[in-house]
Amino acid sequence: MLKVSRRPEGRPEIFYSIQGEGINLGKPAVFLRLGLCNLACIWCDTKYTWDWKLYDPGERIIEMSLAEVEREISLYNCRYLVITGGEPMLQHGQLVPLLEHLNDQGYYLEVETNGTIVPVPELVAPVDHWNVSPKLANSRNPPASREVPEALEFFSRLPSSHFKFVVENEADLAEVRSFLQRYGVSPERAILMPQAKDRQAHLRRSRWLVERCKDSGYLFSPRLQVLLWGSREAV
């Protein structure tokens, strides 16, 4: 069984859209949003998957069998699946048979993770791309919670991973540089993305962040879902 995020109207948050972030930006994709998270980012735009002070888990989480999940995914004529959350690695053991089966069917599989949990070995082979998003101090998570060296060293050695950072200001860039040096990650594997929940803030932060990426060799990623739909769910 998997704990899947549920929309306010009751349907599971398995939907068809485009990838709004990272190196696969703009590609049509099916999204599987799992519930639960081990961090609590202050600016998180999916708090309904984990913040039980604000949301009722009985209303926002649904348990589904792997067959039910796969049936929902197969409704869409798309072989690119993004597993997101919440934090998918909290359920990595349960994901193995699902992703192995989808891999056998020719799906391109991408997992979005905060990089605090080492995936079980069986999960590494079927996943085509790891979208790792370590949290900076601007997330307001305690350092020991958001930076787990064992996990980050694992992902830094994994050729199929990129590292995506949510940036608010210049001070965050020094933190990014220190992180990359600590874990031996090259600038071309680092993606900087503006922290923003609306179009105006996104554009304002993007303009200077693009210049910093040009100076340092980092990749820049917008958040297309914010630019196109704001704070709507399941887009």
C-alpha positions as CSV (number, residue, x, y, z in Angstrom):
1,M,0.0,0.0,0.0
2,L,1.1,3.6,-0.7
3,K,0.0,6.7,1.2
4,V,-1.0,9.1,-1.6
5,S,-1.9,12.7,-1.4
6,R,-5.6,13.3,-1.9
7,R,-7.3,16.4,-3.5
8,P,-9.9,18.3,-1.5
9,E,-12.7,16.6,-3.6
10,G,-11.4,13.2,-2.6
11,R,-9.5,11.9,-5.7
12,P,-5.9,10.8,-5.4
13,E,-3.3,13.4,-6.6
14,I,-2.2,11.4,-9.7
15,F,-2.5,13.8,-12.6
16,Y,-1.1,14.8,-16.0
17,S,0.7,18.0,-16.5
18,I,4.2,19.2,-17.5
19,Q,7.4,19.0,-15.4
20,G,7.8,22.5,-14.1
21,E,11.3,22.3,-12.6
22,G,14.7,20.8,-13.2
23,I,16.5,19.4,-16.3
24,N,13.2,17.8,-17.7
25,L,11.5,21.2,-17.6
26,G,8.5,21.5,-19.9
27,K,8.1,17.8,-20.7
28,P,4.6,16.3,-20.4
29,A,4.5,14.0,-17.4
30,V,2.2,12.0,-15.1
31,F,2.7,13.0,-11.5
32,L,2.2,10.7,-8.5
33,R,2.2,12.8,-5.3
34,L,2.8,10.8,-2.2
35,G,1.9,11.9,1.3
36,L,4.1,12.4,4.4
37,C,7.4,14.3,4.8
38,N,10.2,14.2,7.3
39,L,11.0,18.0,6.9
40,A,8.9,21.1,7.5
41,C,9.9,23.8,5.1
42,I,8.4,27.1,6.0
43,W,7.7,28.0,2.3
44,C,6.5,24.5,1.3
45,D,3.6,24.7,-1.3
46,T,2.4,21.1,-0.5
47,K,1.9,21.4,3.3
48,Y,-1.4,19.5,2.8
49,T,0.8,16.3,2.4
50,W,2.4,16.6,5.9
51,D,1.3,19.5,8.1
52,W,-1.3,18.0,10.3
53,K,-1.7,21.2,12.3
54,L,-3.2,22.8,9.3
55,Y,-4.7,19.8,7.5
56,D,-6.6,16.6,8.4
57,P,-4.6,13.6,7.3
58,G,-7.9,11.6,7.1
59,E,-9.0,14.0,4.4
60,R,-5.7,14.6,2.6
61,I,-4.1,11.1,2.6
62,I,-5.5,8.1,0.9
63,E,-4.1,4.5,1.1
64,M,-3.9,2.8,-2.3
65,S,-2.7,-0.6,-3.5
66,L,0.0,-0.7,-6.0
67,A,-2.4,-2.0,-8.6
68,E,-4.8,0.9,-7.9
69,V,-1.9,3.4,-8.3
70,E,-0.7,1.8,-11.5
71,R,-4.3,1.8,-12.9
72,E,-4.6,5.6,-12.3
73,I,-1.2,6.2,-13.9
74,S,-2.1,4.2,-17.0
75,L,-5.2,6.4,-17.7
76,Y,-2.9,8.9,-19.3
77,N,-1.1,8.4,-22.6
78,C,2.3,9.3,-21.2
79,R,5.3,7.2,-20.3
80,Y,7.1,9.8,-18.2
81,L,6.3,9.5,-14.5
82,V,7.4,11.9,-11.7
83,I,7.2,10.6,-8.2
84,T,7.0,13.5,-5.8
85,G,5.6,14.5,-2.4
86,G,5.8,15.1,0.4
87,E,9.0,12.9,0.6
88,P,8.7,9.8,-1.5
89,M,11.7,8.1,0.2
90,L,9.6,7.6,3.3
91,Q,7.9,4.9,1.3
92,H,10.8,3.7,-0.8
93,G,10.5,0.1,0.1
94,Q,6.8,0.0,-1.0
95,L,7.7,1.8,-4.3
96,V,10.1,-0.9,-5.5
97,P,7.6,-3.3,-7.2
98,L,5.6,-0.5,-8.7
99,L,8.6,1.2,-10.3
100,E,10.2,-2.1,-11.4
101,H,7.0,-3.0,-13.2
102,L,6.6,0.5,-14.8
103,N,10.3,0.4,-15.9
104,D,9.6,-2.9,-17.6
105,Q,6.7,-1.2,-19.5
106,G,9.0,1.5,-20.8
107,Y,8.3,4.3,-18.4
108,Y,10.9,7.0,-17.8
109,L,10.9,7.4,-14.0
110,E,12.0,10.5,-12.1
111,V,12.0,10.8,-8.3
112,E,11.9,14.1,-6.5
113,T,13.5,13.9,-3.0
114,N,14.9,16.1,-0.3
115,G,18.1,14.0,-0.2
116,T,17.9,13.0,3.5
117,I,17.2,9.2,3.0
118,V,19.3,6.7,1.1
119,P,17.0,4.7,-1.1
120,V,16.9,0.9,-0.9
121,P,19.3,-0.6,-3.5
122,E,16.4,-2.2,-5.4
123,L,15.0,1.3,-6.2
124,V,18.1,2.7,-7.8
125,A,18.1,0.6,-11.0
126,P,14.6,1.4,-12.3
127,V,14.8,5.2,-11.7
128,D,16.1,7.2,-14.6
129,H,16.6,10.5,-12.9
130,W,16.9,11.7,-9.3
131,N,15.8,15.3,-8.7
132,V,17.5,15.9,-5.4
133,S,16.5,19.1,-3.5
134,P,18.6,19.7,-0.4
135,K,17.1,22.3,1.9
136,L,19.0,25.4,2.8
137,A,18.7,27.4,6.0
138,N,15.9,29.5,4.4
139,S,13.7,26.4,4.8
140,R,13.9,26.8,8.6
141,N,14.6,23.1,9.1
142,P,17.2,22.3,11.8
143,P,20.6,21.6,10.2
144,A,20.8,18.0,11.5
145,S,17.4,17.2,9.9
146,R,17.9,18.8,6.5
147,E,21.6,17.7,5.9
148,V,22.2,13.9,6.2
149,P,25.8,13.4,4.9
150,E,25.3,9.6,4.2
151,A,22.4,10.3,1.9
152,L,23.9,13.3,0.2
153,E,27.2,11.5,-0.4
154,F,25.2,8.7,-1.9
155,F,23.3,11.0,-4.3
156,S,26.5,12.9,-5.2
157,R,28.0,9.6,-6.4
158,L,24.9,8.8,-8.5
159,P,25.4,9.9,-12.1
160,S,21.6,10.1,-12.6
161,S,21.1,12.9,-10.0
162,H,21.0,16.6,-10.2
163,F,20.8,18.9,-7.2
164,K,18.2,21.6,-7.1
165,F,18.3,24.5,-4.6
166,V,15.5,26.9,-3.6
167,V,17.1,30.4,-3.4
168,E,15.8,33.5,-1.8
169,N,18.7,35.9,-1.5
170,E,22.5,36.3,-2.0
171,A,23.3,34.7,1.4
172,D,21.8,31.4,0.1
173,L,24.4,31.3,-2.7
174,A,27.3,31.1,-0.3
175,E,25.5,28.1,1.3
176,V,25.1,26.5,-2.1
177,R,28.8,26.9,-2.9
178,S,29.7,25.4,0.5
179,F,27.4,22.5,-0.1
180,L,28.8,21.7,-3.6
181,Q,32.4,21.8,-2.3
182,R,31.5,19.5,0.7
183,Y,30.0,16.8,-1.5
184,G,32.1,17.2,-4.6
185,V,29.2,18.3,-6.9
186,S,30.1,20.1,-10.0
187,P,28.3,23.4,-10.9
188,E,26.7,21.9,-14.0
189,R,24.8,19.4,-11.7
190,A,23.5,22.3,-9.6
191,I,20.1,23.9,-10.4
192,L,19.1,27.1,-8.8
193,M,15.4,28.0,-8.5
194,P,13.7,31.1,-7.1
195,Q,11.6,30.7,-3.9
196,A,8.2,32.1,-4.9
197,K,4.6,31.3,-4.5
198,D,3.3,33.9,-7.0
199,R,4.3,35.1,-10.4
200,Q,5.5,38.5,-9.3
201,A,7.9,37.2,-6.6
202,H,9.0,34.5,-9.1
203,L,10.0,37.1,-11.8
204,R,11.6,39.5,-9.3
205,R,13.9,36.8,-7.9
206,S,14.5,35.1,-11.2
207,R,16.1,38.2,-12.8
208,W,19.1,38.4,-10.4
209,L,19.3,34.7,-10.0
210,V,19.8,34.1,-13.7
211,E,22.8,36.5,-13.6
212,R,24.3,34.5,-10.7
213,C,23.9,31.3,-12.7
214,K,25.7,32.9,-15.6
215,D,28.5,34.0,-13.4
216,S,29.0,30.6,-11.7
217,G,28.0,28.0,-14.3
218,Y,24.9,26.7,-12.4
219,L,21.8,25.7,-14.2
220,F,18.7,27.9,-13.7
221,S,15.2,26.5,-13.5
222,P,12.0,28.5,-13.3
223,R,9.0,27.0,-11.6
224,L,6.5,26.8,-14.5
225,Q,3.7,25.7,-12.3
226,V,3.9,28.9,-10.3
227,L,4.2,31.1,-13.4
228,L,1.2,29.4,-15.1
229,W,-1.1,28.5,-12.2
230,G,0.1,30.2,-9.0
231,S,-0.7,28.1,-5.9
232,R,-3.2,25.7,-7.4
233,E,-3.0,22.0,-6.5
234,A,-2.6,19.1,-9.0
235,V,-1.2,21.1,-11.8
